[in-house]
Amino acid sequence: MKPLRGSAEYSIDSKGRLAIPARMRAAKELHPGSGVVLNMVDGCITVYPLPDWEIREEKVRQLSDDIEVERETKREILLRALDLDVDAQGRIALPKKYLDYADLAPSTTALVLGVDNRMEVWNPERHAQRQSARDQPFERMLERSLGGGGAA
């Protein structure tokens, strides 16, 4: 499956449903009835196609139950996880708990980001604030993360 990338604003309908962008559905081979897993992190809703989530979950399962920080990390990740199916129109229903966490609501606009193996669903204002509050410019992050000074 192809990685996800890019961003666009999409409407959350009055019932809390979000249409998964067509290019993201195609990249991750999401069809009606396909499973996805929601999670909550960094103030947004993450949406993993089931095969990608299963890879992540296997890593989580490797955390020790005997080490407190690992046990707590495992607990938090798994208690926030929710299995959903893509409906016939390519949408997912975002539960109120997840909408509240991300400061979103039915009948509003969400910023949907493609981030490699997942989508992130953001309140556009919260995402803009997070971007502007970043301690270091993107170029420095790129240099530190990828070890180069050139473009990605």
Secondary structure, DSSP 8 states (H G I E B T S, - for coil): ---EEEEEEEEB-TTSEEE--HHHHHHTT--TT-EEEEEEETTEEEEEEHHHHHHHHHHHHTS-SSSHHHHHHHHHHHHT-EEEE--TTSEEE--HHHHHHTT--TTSEEEEEEEETEEEEE-HHHHHHHHHH-SS-HHHHHHHHHS-SS--
